[in-house]
Amino acid sequence: MSLTERKIKYLEPGKGRQIIWDNGGFGVQVTPDGEKSFVLEYKFSEMTKLITLGTYPKMSLDTARQQALKAMEMVMKGKDPEEKGIPEPETSEDESPASQTPTFDQIREKATEKLDQFKGKASEQLDKIKSSDALDKFKEKATAKLDEIKQRVEKKVTHPHAEEKPGGKVILLDKKARVAKEKSKPKKEKAKAPAKKEEPKTLKDSFGYTLNKNELKTLWSGLENSDMPPANQLALKLMIVTGQRYQEVLPARWADFDLVSKWWTIPADFTKNGKKHKVPLTNLASDLLRKIKELSGMSGVLFPIPGGATPIESKTLSEGLLRAQVRFGLKLFTLQDLQDSVVCQMLDSGVTESTLYKLLNEDEPTVFGQEGGKVKDSDMRKALEKIEKLLPKSY
């Protein structure tokens, strides 16, 4: 619900305390006796806190939003608004923000005045320079220095024990003997440095920041309380339970899913390496897909844009994820970091790298001396079931 002054004015009290949320943890609290106050919910040091910003109508909606923004900026800087206190609003109670906002004409008039002052000062400085003899003195010094440099270049200085070869190059006589002697010596071949053995690369070598087990649970459980649309929440959860890239999850089509045999076939056009890929679906993944189907309706894609038939963009998903991270007090991470976090949890659970290379549809490095063909379909399913056991069953 998007809050407005009119909506807040006509909010009716209920039997108990109720909070009408706006966005990002900001909302209005209404008590049974009809008292209304602005509140902000945020996460700090892995604890969810609720603070009161001010009472209505003593504090306006715009001022309350400004205070909420200041509080979230404090959280991002590692300061707790509840302990440190939020700075007072810039405007007083009887002075509205509009009364302090300059008009366009006032801004233009002030800018013109500043420009005239600058032009006047610049003209004064230019007149001073022209009337003084500082410029002439500088020219004289520069001319003298230039003449001195020319004389040094034109003056030819030779070593008393040097002779000039026809080519014009001067070689000192006492050095000629040493040069000839050095040339007569047989050249020693430089010993080749032993080739360095390339260390085997593992999956974790390419990982950036990864979420630990508790952070992954916090994100999963908290998505329901974020301001992200339900379809975007489910897209992130489908990434987690399948371990696949967002480039493959977002454009996914219902025609590629077999919910009976529990398999998802990703066409070669959507994969990173251009190869067709099959991903097993766990029970939790199947439950998520049924929920997604309720939202997508008759659309051919899983995550259509509102009122359209094309998939949502990754930019929209990334922006919603960023707001959720701030709200839950998590360190900033990307959509790619989210997939790496899932893979890292499977590695820590004992899943082999060969299994993960096949699950991620990537070619396994030859340094391991193993063949991807040895990995069974059941191995990939068991790997994803380890993630399923880690996560809460709510969706």
N, C-alpha and C positions, 0 to 999 in steps of 0.2 A: 504494500500500500504506500503510495507517494503522499506524504503529509503536506497539507496546506493550512493556512491560518483558519480558513473556513471550516475544514474538517475537524481541526482541533477544538474550535469553538463549540461545535455541536456534538462532541463525543459524550455519550451517556455513561454514567457510572454503572457498574455491575455489582454482583453479590460479593465478589472478591477483587483483589488487585489485578489489573490487566495492563498489558503493555502492547501498544500498537506500534509495530516496527516500520521504519522507513527504509534505509539502506545502510549497510556496513556497520550494524550494531547500534544505530541511532534510532531512538523512538520516543514515544510519549507514554508516560505511566499515569493511569487514572485509578484513584483509590475509590472505595465504596462511598465515601462522603463527597465525591465530586472534585477533589483536589487534583490538579493536573501539573505534571512536572516533566521536564526533558531529561532523558537518561541515556547513558552510553555503556554498551557492553564491550569489553575488550579482553584480550588474553595477555598476561604478563607473568613471566617466570612459571610457565605451565599451569597457571591458575586463571580461571575465568572470573572477571570482576565486573561489577555494575556500579556506576557512580551517577550522582544526580548533578546535572549541569545548571539547572535553575527552574523556577516555577513559572507557570503560565497563568495570566498574561503579563506578569511582571517582566519576563524575558520573552522577546519575540522569537519566532521560528528561525529567522535569518541569523540572529545573534547566537542562538543555540547551535545552529549548524557550524558557525565559525568556531565556537568553543569545542565542538566535537572534533573538528579538523585539527585544532591546536593539540588536543589530547592525543590523537592518533600519531601526530608528528612527534610528540614526547615519547610514545611507546616505541616508535621506530628508532629513536635515539637512545633507547635503553633506560628511559626515565618513567617512573610510575606516576601517572596523574593523581592517583589517590593519595600518595605520600607527598609529592612535591607541590601539588596544587596547580590548577590551570591559571595562566595569566588572565587578568580581568579583561572584559571586552573593551575594544577601543572606543566605542561610543557610550555615552551616559544613558540613563534610563529615559530622561525626557528629551533626548536628542537623537533623532532617527538617523540611520546611515545616509539616507538620501539628502538630508540637510547639510551634510559635510562633504558630499561628493560634488566637485566643481563641474560646471557645465562646460560644453564644448567651446563656447565663445570665451569663457574665462581662461580655459587652457590655451586657446589660440592667442589671446591677448597677452598672457604671461610669456608665452614662447616668443612672440614678436618683440616684446620688451627686452627679453634676455638677448635676442639676436642683435638688436640695435646697440645694446651695451657692449657686446662682443666686438661689433664692427668699429665702434668708437675707439675702444682700447687698441685694436689692431692698427687702426690708422695712426694713432699717436705713436705707437712703437715704430711703425714704418718711417714716419717723419723724423723721429730721433735718429734712426740709423742713417737716413739720407743726409741729415745736417751734420753728423759727426764725421771725424776723419778716421774712425776705426777701420772702415772698409778699405781706405787707401793704404793704411799701414799694413793690413793683412795682405793686400796685393803685393806690396813691396817685399815682405818677408817670403811670400810664396815664390816670387820671381828669383830672389837671391838663392833660395834653396834649390830651385830647379837648375840654375846655372852651375852651382856647386856639384850637383849630381852629373851633369853633362861633362864637366871637366874630368871627373873621376873615370867616366866611361871612356873618354877619348884618350886619356893618358895611358900609354902602354907600358906595363911594368913586366920585365923579364928577369928570371933567376940567373945569377952570374954563371952557374954551372949547367945551364940548360941550352939545348939546341933545338931549332925549329925544323921539323920535317916538312917536306914539300906539301903535305896535306894541310899544314897550318897548325897541327897539334904540337904543343910544347911538352917535351919529355925530359925530365931531369936525368943528367948523366949518371948520377950515383944510383938511380933506380933502374937504369937500362940493364945493368948486369944482373940484378935480382930478377927482373922480368924474364930474361933469357934463361936463367938457371931454373926458374919455376916451370917454364915451358918444356925444358928438357927432361924433367922428372916424369916418370910414368904415372899416369893418373890412377888413383886407387878407386876401385868401385865401392860405392856406398852400400853398406849392408842394408838389405831390405828389412824393414820392421815386420815382425810376425803379424799376420792378419788377425784382427780381433774377432773372436767368436761372437756371433750375434746371439744375444740372450733370447730365449723363447718369450714371446709376448703373450700375455694373458688378457682375459676380458677386462679385468679391473684396470689395466694400464691406460685405457682410454676414458675411464670414468672421471667426471668432475666431482661436484658435490653430490653426495647421496644421503637420503634420509635413513635414519636407523629404524628399528622395529617400532618403537613407541611413536616416533614422528609420523610414520606411515599410518598407524592406527588413528592418531589424532586427526590427520587429514581426512581419512575415510569417514570417521564418525562426524566430523565437523562440517562436511560439505552440505549436509541438509540444512544447517543454520547459516549458510553463506547467502550472499545476494545473487548467486549464479542461477540462471534458469535451470529447471530440473533436467532438461536434455543435456546441458553442458556438464552437470554433476555426474550424470550416468556415463557420459563419454569418458571422463577421467577414470571412473571406476572400471569401465570396460578395458581401458588401457592397463590398469593394474592387474586384473584377473586373467588377462590373456598375454601380458608381457610384450605386446606389440607396439610399434611406433604410432605416434599420433597421425602421421601421414597415411597410415593404413587404416586406422580406426575411423577417422572423421569421414572419409568418402565411402565407407562400407555400405554395401547394398544388401537388401534382404534376400535377393536371389542367390547370394553366395553362402547362405547359412542353411545347414541341415540340423534342425533342432531335435529331430528324432534320433539320428545317429550321433549327434553332438559333435559336429565338425564345422569349421569355418574355412572355406577355400578362398584364398586371396588371389585374384587374378594377377598375371605378370605385369599388367600396366600399373598396378598400385604398389608393387614391391620395390625395394631399394636396388636389388641386383637384377631385376627384370625376370625373375624366375617365379613360376607358380608355387604357391605355398599353402600347406594345410596346417591349421591350428586346432588342437582339441579344445572342447568346451567343458569346463567343470560344472558341477551342479549350481554353484553360485553364479557362474557366467550365464547359465541358462535362465536362472531366475531374473538376472539383470536384463537379459534380452526380452523377456516377456513384459517387463516393466517398460522398456524402451518402445516396444511395439504399441503399447497403449498410448504413448505420446506421439509417435510418428504417424499413426493411423494408416491411411492408404498410400502414404509416400513410399517411393521405391528405395529411398535411402534411410539409414537409421537415424541420422541427426540433421533433418532439414532446417533451414532458416525459418523463423516464424512467418507463416503465411506463404511459404514458397516450397519449391521442390528440390533446390540445390543444397548441398551440405553446408554446415556452418564453417566459418573460416577459423584457421588456427590462431589468428590474431585475437579474435573475440574470446577464444578459450584461454589464451595466455593472460589476457588482461583480467579475466575473472579469477584465474588461479592466483595472480599477484595480489589481488585484494583479499582473497581468502588467507594467503600466507601472513599478511599483515594482521588480519583479524585474529588468527590462531597463534600469533607470536612465533611463527616458524622462520628459519633463515630462508632467504630468497633462493629459489631454484627454478629451473626451466622445465618444459615438457619433456625434453630429452633426459634431464636429470631424474625425472620421475620414472622413466623406463629403466634407467641405469640402477635406480634404487631397488626396483623389483628384481632385477637380475642379481644384484648383490645379495639380497635376502635369500634367493634360491641357492646361490653359491655357499652362503653360510649355513644353509640347511643340508648341505651334502650333495647337491646336484652336480653332476660332472659337467665340465666345460664342453665336452662333445655334445651332450644333450642340449645345452643352452645354445650352442652354435646352430644346431638344427632347428630348435624352437624359434630362434631369431632370424632364421633363413639367411645365415651368413656362412661363407666358406671357411672351414676350419684351417688354421695355419698348419703347414706340413711339418713344422718343427715338433709337433706333438707325436707324430708318427702314428696317428689314429685315423680311421676312416669314418666319415659321418654316417655311412650306410649301416654301421653296426648299431646305431641308436634306434630303438624300437619306438613305435607310436605310443606304447604304454609308458615308456620312460618320460616322454614329454608330458603326458597327462598327469603322471605322478609328480612331476616338477611343479606344475601349476596347482596341484592339490595342496602342496606345501604352503603356497601363498594363501590359498583359500582357508586353511586352518589358522593362519596368522590373523586374518581379518575378522571383524565383527560381521554377523550374518545380516545386519540391517542394510537396506538399500533404498 
